[in-house]
Amino acid sequence: MLVTQFDTTAADAGLNGFTIWPAQSPTIADYSGSARGTEFFLSSNAAEEATGTPEYISNSIVTWSLTNTVSLDSRAPNLRLANTRVAVDTYSRPPPANQKAGPVPLAECLNQDPCATVLLGGPDPFRPEVQGPLDSNDTRMQQVSYVNGRLVGALDTAVTISGKEQAGIAWYIVQPKSDRHRLRATLADQGQFGLANNNAIYPAIGVNSAGRGVMAFTLVGDGYFPSAAYAAFDTRHGAGSIFLAKAGDGPQDGFSEYQAFANPGTPARPRWGDYGATAVSGSNIWIASEYIGQTCTLDQYTADPFGSCGGTRTALANWATRLSLVKPSFDSHSPGDDSVG
């Protein structure tokens, strides 16, 4: 096996490349071109891993091209990695995503010494443990699509709606042009997306060959337990209205939310959303987002078998992934939906 590696340290005008996300394409033909095979990527450059500073704010994203990819079939690959910045509206690290209050039997168990002893071998020294927010990611680029000569991507950002800062989504449509000598990219459209008093986090965009698609994400906040949601998306209009693929049944109640399970000397980090994705199948699009598909009381949690709430969760976690099949319609802002568990 031959491995070709590129070092992107300081490659973005002095900043490090960070989470350089390769584009998926619904058609093989999209990748043919004058540069003897090209793979496009998008990345952001606000995170500390890129800047070396903790501000997490930027007004540009980065388009990358890997050209002459046909040479990967040879014994002597000859590739060229190039990048160019694209000016965009300012984006920044989102705040943690608050979630609607509900039953949290793991927290309640940790707050009672006999129950905590079953899990920890002794009382929880950090009690009382309480329901908290979800991690809203940082500003890294999420899943990227390439269709009809355009790149589509999204990332998490802070948005302000009705004077309140919350977690939202910034999306981008970029038109790249690459040859052996130069990469150019222009911004075709962009937007920032959110819902008042709620948070939209961990986006994943999928677009079919007709340019119609879906942006999947988790919706959570004052009005929603962590829910699998999506918005219609196309390469002409961007993001449309919000639809629920599956409403959440309760709050997150997992070990990463509670101090008893955190690394010593560091605050608990309620991890969330690593599993958002889309996949194009012909004109249809599969979407996957994390959500909470169960709820139960402490009595149900402690019943035999302990911590399972009748087989709906594990003792230390209760998240799930919702898979849905979406069929974008000709009115791309009103897609059909066939959801499956």
C-alpha positions, -999 to 999 in steps of 0.1 A, spaced: 0 0 0 13 34 -10 3 64 12 6 100 1 5 126 28 4 164 27 14 186 56 -10 216 59 9 234 86 7 271 79 -7 263 44 -37 286 47 -19 320 44 1 311 76 -27 293 94 -28 255 98 -53 234 77 -79 221 101 -106 194 94 -102 197 56 -133 179 45 -134 161 12 -164 166 -11 -188 138 -19 -204 138 -54 -236 121 -66 -220 115 -100 -186 103 -111 -186 128 -140 -184 157 -116 -148 149 -110 -135 148 -146 -118 180 -158 -87 196 -172 -66 189 -141 -66 152 -148 -88 144 -119 -96 168 -91 -108 163 -55 -122 194 -38 -124 201 -1 -137 228 22 -124 239 56 -129 267 81 -101 286 98 -116 300 130 -107 272 155 -78 273 178 -62 244 160 -59 266 129 -51 300 145 -33 291 177 -55 316 195 -88 310 215 -110 336 197 -128 311 174 -139 338 149 -133 343 112 -147 359 80 -133 334 55 -135 297 47 -109 278 26 -114 259 -7 -88 232 -14 -81 212 -46 -61 180 -50 -52 178 -87 -38 150 -110 -56 124 -89 -54 100 -119 -17 96 -109 -28 77 -78 -32 46 -100 5 48 -109 36 38 -89 47 74 -87 17 96 -77 23 133 -87 -3 153 -69 -7 190 -62 -26 205 -32 -37 241 -36 -60 263 -16 -76 297 -17 -97 317 8 -132 327 2 -146 358 21 -178 350 40 -200 366 67 -184 364 101 -189 331 120 -178 322 155 -179 293 180 -215 287 191 -226 286 228 -236 253 244 -270 242 233 -295 243 261 -321 215 262 -357 213 274 -359 200 310 -370 164 316 -362 132 335 -325 125 339 -324 92 359 -286 88 356 -281 122 373 -307 113 399 -289 80 406 -256 97 410 -271 120 435 -282 91 458 -253 74 475 -266 38 473 -274 41 436 -242 60 428 -222 32 445 -235 7 420 -220 29 392 -190 43 408 -181 20 437 -189 48 461 -208 81 465 -204 107 438 -181 134 452 -194 160 427 -231 157 436 -255 173 429 -252 164 393 -277 184 371 -290 183 336 -268 205 314 -265 217 278 -252 198 248 -218 205 232 -224 225 201 -192 216 183 -167 243 174 -164 260 140 -150 231 119 -165 224 85 -190 195 84 -199 173 55 -193 187 20 -210 179 -13 -199 187 -49 -226 188 -76 -229 207 -109 -197 225 -104 -205 238 -69 -193 229 -34 -218 229 -6 -208 229 31 -219 240 65 -205 245 100 -218 254 135 -217 291 145 -232 315 170 -263 332 158 -284 360 174 -322 358 171 -345 383 188 -315 395 209 -305 360 221 -273 342 212 -277 306 204 -262 278 184 -270 278 147 -256 269 113 -237 288 86 -240 273 51 -220 280 19 -222 274 -18 -188 279 -35 -180 277 -72 -144 264 -76 -123 263 -107 -91 244 -108 -64 235 -133 -27 225 -130 -16 260 -123 -41 277 -102 -72 273 -79 -99 300 -79 -131 300 -60 -160 324 -57 -189 325 -32 -222 318 -50 -244 320 -19 -243 318 19 -266 321 49 -269 316 86 -297 295 100 -314 291 133 -347 289 152 -357 313 180 -351 299 215 -337 267 201 -304 254 187 -295 238 154 -263 219 157 -240 195 137 -252 200 102 -247 176 73 -258 185 37 -265 161 9 -274 172 -26 -285 150 -55 -275 154 -92 -304 178 -98 -291 202 -71 -319 195 -47 -311 182 -12 -314 183 25 -295 198 55 -298 174 85 -291 185 120 -301 181 157 -327 206 169 -327 212 207 -337 240 230 -366 255 250 -392 239 227 -375 206 219 -357 177 234 -328 167 212 -346 159 179 -336 147 144 -345 176 121 -337 188 86 -343 217 62 -347 215 25 -316 227 7 -307 233 -30 -279 249 -49 -301 278 -61 -319 289 -29 -299 275 0 -317 264 32 -355 264 35 -380 256 63 -374 233 92 -390 198 94 -388 172 121 -377 137 110 -382 125 146 -390 145 177 -369 137 208 -386 120 238 -364 133 266 -331 151 274 -297 137 270 -288 118 302 -253 104 295 -220 101 313 -202 129 294 -226 154 309 -217 147 346 -186 156 365 -183 122 381 -171 108 347 -150 138 336 -112 138 334 -98 149 367 -95 187 370 -115 194 338 -152 203 335 -176 178 320 -181 181 283 -215 168 271 -203 153 238 -229 153 210 -233 150 173 -204 131 159 -227 110 138 -246 135 116 -244 124 80 -261 123 46 -258 99 17 -272 104 -18 -290 74 -35 -301 85 -70 -326 113 -65 -332 104 -28 -311 113 2 -306 94 34 -300 115 65 -287 106 100 -287 128 131 -283 121 168 -314 125 189 -329 111 221 -354 84 214 -364 74 250 -373 87 284 -378 70 318 -379 76 355 -354 67 382 -376 38 393 -376 24 358 -338 30 356 -330 11 388 -354 -18 379 -339 -51 367 -319 -51 345 -303 -20 362 -298 10 340 -316 -2 309 -351 13 314 -367 -17 298 -340 -20 271 -343 15 258 -309 28 269 -276 18 286 -267 27 322 -244 55 311 -259 68 278 -293 73 261 -285 89 228 -296 73 195 -292 80 157 -322 86 136 -321 75 99 -346 90 75 -350 87 37 -359 121 22 -372 125 -14 -367 162 -25 -396 174 -45 -396 199 -74 -404 226 -48 -371 220 -30 -382 238 1 -411 214 6 -395 179 4 -413 147 10 -401 124 38 -401 87 45 -386 82 79 -373 48 91 -360 38 125 
